[in-house]
Amino acid sequence: MAAVYLGVGSNIERERYIVAGLDALELLLGDLALSSAYVSAAVGFDGQPFLNLVVSATTGLGVGELQRRLRQIEMEHGRPAN
């Protein structure tokens, strides 16, 4: 098992998407440890302020598989594919 640290944030319907993301991460990774949340201004574009936090967990997934599943969670919650 390896420790992972993930940045989580949103500036669109912040509480809704962060809660949904944390629920999905808990299903994927199990117990999560959360940092305090903080607000930061959008940088490089006009937009609402972001709500951000860091999540830590442990996983047996490899880096590539973890990345694939995290991207899948983002897409399932409306993040556009880039």
N, C-alpha and C positions, 0 to 999 in steps of 0.2 A: 504494500500500500504506500502511496505517495501523498504528501500534502500538496494541495493546490490552493492558490489564492486568485480570486476572480474579482475584477472590478465590475460593479453593477451600477447602472445609472440610466436615467431617462429625463427628457425634458418635455415629453408629450404624455399627458395623463399620467404624471409621474407616479403617484401612489398605486394606481391600478396596475400599471405595467411592472413596477418593481415587485409588488406583492405576487403577481402572477409568475414572474420570473423566479422569485425565491421559492414558490411552491413547486415549480418545475425542477429547479435545482435540487430541492430536497428529495423529490422522487428519484432523481438520477443518482445523487451522491449520498443520501442519508442525512445524518445530523450535520447542521451547518453552524458555524460560528460567524457572527456578524459584527462588523465595526459599527461605530456611531455613523449616522447619516449626516451628510453635509450638503449645502447648496453651493453651486458655483455658476458663474455667468457663462452663457454660450460664448465661445471664442471662434472667430473666423466667419461667423454668419449671424444674421439677426434671428434670434429665437428666445424662447422662454428659458429661464435658468434651469439647470440640471439639478436633480437630486441624486447623490452618489453614495455608495458605500462599498466596502470590501467584504467578500465572503471567503471563508476558509473551510476546507473539508478534506477528507482523504478519499482516494480512489484507487482502484486496481486497474482502471482503464489506461491504455497507452495514450501518448500525447495526441496522435492523429485521430484516434477514436473519440477521445474527449472533445477535441476541437470540432469534429463532425457533429457530435451530439449537441454541443453548445450552440452551434450554428443552426441546427434544426430547431432548438428551443426558440432562438431569436426569430426565425422565419414563421414558426407557428404562432407567434405573438405579434406578427405584423411588421417586423423589420424588413425593409426592402432588401433584395439581393443586390450586392454590389459586385 
